[in-house]
Amino acid sequence: MITSLIPATGGAIDDDALHRLYAYPVTDRPYVRFNFVAAADGAATSGGFSAGLGNDGDKRIFTVLRRLADVVLVGAGTIRAEGYGGELVDDDARSWRRGHGLAEHPAVAVISGSLDLDPSSDFFGQAPVRPLILTSTGAAADRRTALERVADVVDCGTDTVEAPAALAELGRRGLLKIICEGGPAVLGDFTRSGAVDELCLSISPLLAGGDGPRIAVGRSPEAAIGLTLSSLLAEDSALYTLYRRAG
Ligand SMILES: NC(=O)c1ccc[n+]([C@@H]2O[C@H](COP(=O)([O-])OP(=O)(O)OC[C@H]3O[C@@H](n4cnc5c(N)ncnc54)[C@H](OP(=O)(O)O)[C@@H]3O)[C@@H](O)[C@H]2O)c1
């Protein structure tokens, strides 16, 4: 049973309340929401995956976040680690989306500089909508050719994918409500670019130990982004935060 600590409402939070809580603001520009789960010791993985950190409440919120989004944005490292094959939303979510004026399936976009992605993987073979790959002009031509058979491949930078260019491409496609499911390299990069509007962070009641990454890694976040806590939910000993960019 998920309850709300901030704002304190008392009682269980139902799905309608979750939809209201996580509703995107009305926006005419790409709005970037990140969703992560971390252990209480800051680890973003347990045994190399995020799945070992989640619980039922986390999965419920994860589902709601996908349901509300125009596009699921994810880094190539997360695709390589976690697969992402098959449909990203279930029958209920598709029906809810149709009823709320959204495309039946959210679009899916992958950030990859190397284009080291397998065109014959389930991610491409089972995708209900043709994936979009955001890459840079420096990517290997042979990999690009192979991936263009199964996805739209768009350059958003020369040596690396630049977050503003990636967001501009999503905006051109009318994909304004963005749920970015990581991973840590993407959050680190978007933080450096100042391209984060929200962070939904689930804190798992677990000391994961080991040497898993934290939720943002990479180049120094010189443009650190201040956050304001917008809501705090709980289930058992797990916490579900929603932070918005301060100011
Ligand atoms: N705790 C959580 O909620 C959570 C969420 C997601 C993932 N994870 C975990 O995080 C681990 C993966 O970490 P990760 O940092 O490798 O994942 P990632 O951020 O998904 O992927 C990193 C890759 O994305 C591409 N990339 C990111 N920024 C780029 C840029 N500006 N320009 C070009 N390419 C860029 C690069 O791909 P190329 O190498 O193809 O160039 C890079 O190697 C996995 O173990 C996964 O399970 C945890």
PDBQT file of the ligand as one rigid body, heavy atoms in Angstrom, charges set to zero:
ROOT
HETATM    1  N1  LIG A 301      18.949   2.209 -10.918  1.00  0.00    +0.000 N 
HETATM    2  C1  LIG A 301      18.319   2.556 -12.006  1.00  0.00    +0.000 C 
HETATM    3  O1  LIG A 301      17.214   3.094 -11.950  1.00  0.00    +0.000 OA
HETATM    4  C2  LIG A 301      18.955   2.293 -13.358  1.00  0.00    +0.000 A 
HETATM    5  C3  LIG A 301      18.378   2.853 -14.500  1.00  0.00    +0.000 A 
HETATM    6  C4  LIG A 301      18.971   2.583 -15.729  1.00  0.00    +0.000 A 
HETATM    7  C5  LIG A 301      20.099   1.793 -15.804  1.00  0.00    +0.000 A 
HETATM    8  N2  LIG A 301      20.625   1.272 -14.681  1.00  0.00    +0.000 N 
HETATM    9  C6  LIG A 301      21.824   0.408 -14.757  1.00  0.00    +0.000 C 
HETATM   10  O2  LIG A 301      22.899   1.187 -15.227  1.00  0.00    +0.000 OA
HETATM   11  C7  LIG A 301      23.821   0.322 -15.902  1.00  0.00    +0.000 C 
HETATM   12  C8  LIG A 301      24.178   0.925 -17.242  1.00  0.00    +0.000 C 
HETATM   13  O3  LIG A 301      24.860   2.127 -16.989  1.00  0.00    +0.000 OA
HETATM   14  P1  LIG A 301      25.322   3.081 -18.166  1.00  0.00    +0.000 P 
HETATM   15  O4  LIG A 301      25.813   4.345 -17.579  1.00  0.00    +0.000 OA
HETATM   16  O5  LIG A 301      26.184   2.346 -19.130  1.00  0.00    +0.000 OA
HETATM   17  O6  LIG A 301      23.932   3.273 -18.887  1.00  0.00    +0.000 OA
HETATM   18  P2  LIG A 301      23.370   4.323 -19.917  1.00  0.00    +0.000 P 
HETATM   19  O7  LIG A 301      23.510   5.713 -19.421  1.00  0.00    +0.000 OA
HETATM   20  O8  LIG A 301      22.025   3.808 -20.243  1.00  0.00    +0.000 OA
HETATM   21  O9  LIG A 301      24.247   4.102 -21.211  1.00  0.00    +0.000 OA
HETATM   22  C9  LIG A 301      25.495   4.651 -21.422  1.00  0.00    +0.000 C 
HETATM   23  C10 LIG A 301      25.684   4.651 -22.907  1.00  0.00    +0.000 C 
HETATM   24  O10 LIG A 301      24.741   5.531 -23.496  1.00  0.00    +0.000 OA
HETATM   25  C11 LIG A 301      25.328   6.200 -24.557  1.00  0.00    +0.000 C 
HETATM   26  N3  LIG A 301      25.447   7.606 -24.215  1.00  0.00    +0.000 N 
HETATM   27  C12 LIG A 301      25.089   8.220 -23.075  1.00  0.00    +0.000 A 
HETATM   28  N4  LIG A 301      25.302   9.544 -23.177  1.00  0.00    +0.000 NA
HETATM   29  C13 LIG A 301      25.805   9.742 -24.419  1.00  0.00    +0.000 A 
HETATM   30  C14 LIG A 301      26.198  10.900 -25.151  1.00  0.00    +0.000 A 
HETATM   31  N5  LIG A 301      26.125  12.124 -24.635  1.00  0.00    +0.000 N 
HETATM   32  N6  LIG A 301      26.665  10.735 -26.404  1.00  0.00    +0.000 NA
HETATM   33  C15 LIG A 301      26.743   9.499 -26.967  1.00  0.00    +0.000 A 
HETATM   34  N7  LIG A 301      26.364   8.377 -26.331  1.00  0.00    +0.000 NA
HETATM   35  C16 LIG A 301      25.906   8.510 -25.076  1.00  0.00    +0.000 A 
HETATM   36  C17 LIG A 301      26.693   5.558 -24.770  1.00  0.00    +0.000 C 
HETATM   37  O11 LIG A 301      26.407   4.465 -25.619  1.00  0.00    +0.000 OA
HETATM   38  P3  LIG A 301      27.436   3.839 -26.644  1.00  0.00    +0.000 P 
HETATM   39  O12 LIG A 301      28.406   3.088 -25.771  1.00  0.00    +0.000 OA
HETATM   40  O13 LIG A 301      26.611   2.967 -27.502  1.00  0.00    +0.000 OA
HETATM   41  O14 LIG A 301      28.099   4.971 -27.359  1.00  0.00    +0.000 OA
HETATM   42  C18 LIG A 301      27.038   5.110 -23.377  1.00  0.00    +0.000 C 
HETATM   43  O15 LIG A 301      27.989   4.064 -23.362  1.00  0.00    +0.000 OA
HETATM   44  C19 LIG A 301      23.144  -1.013 -16.051  1.00  0.00    +0.000 C 
HETATM   45  O16 LIG A 301      23.675  -1.889 -15.083  1.00  0.00    +0.000 OA
HETATM   46  C20 LIG A 301      21.701  -0.729 -15.737  1.00  0.00    +0.000 C 
HETATM   47  O17 LIG A 301      21.046  -1.831 -15.185  1.00  0.00    +0.000 OA
HETATM   48  C21 LIG A 301      20.085   1.515 -13.453  1.00  0.00    +0.000 A 
ENDROOT
TORSDOF 0
